[in-house]
């Protein structure tokens, strides 16, 4: 399971949330007819409680650790004062409070709604980060379905592409790389499953995915070793020798290479790269 501790990026998100709260807390003393948006018609009845009061109630609830109450208060601001500055800030704070609460579905929905309503605002990167982290914390163990991993990668990619200068960009890159490594690990897990059952063609196809699509993850060394094993088992000596040669060329100090060299030697073979092999061509494309 990918790390679920308090990462540096989460601490930055918490700081950003506090800053959002303080910004509106100052405005909380302003009349409803100013920052928080007075009703257009004099005949309409104003809400019983000012937006600033509701918003600050949400902040206080967060500080007490009552995240459910915080979400309710921020939601009430959005309901009573739609499309105002108060509602905008309450929307992103509701997403953050839901995320802190572990209610990731609500956090994602609130953050996505924020992005649909306020895509060009300074807090858009923050909302996208909440989406990414909500998916990231749902990444399961490698033996389970990895749909959440793919969604986490996509959400983090949005930050990298659209908000490259934001305070969340570096952490998004790290989380993207970790999620990608998880997907490579899933391919390896399936490949080993097939290999154990001597379904070598199916195993090779999985290891091939790691070499061609996830070559810069920590799993590529094992993938090349497994290609050595499986190709030897099928009698494809040239492919096995190529896999070992590519492994040795790129990771000469790897234990996987030492094992591959020993395995080939047990059959009187040595690592020799066939330049026409897909293994040689694919790895050159990735590393070249």
Beta strands, then each sheet from edge to edge (+ up, - down):
end
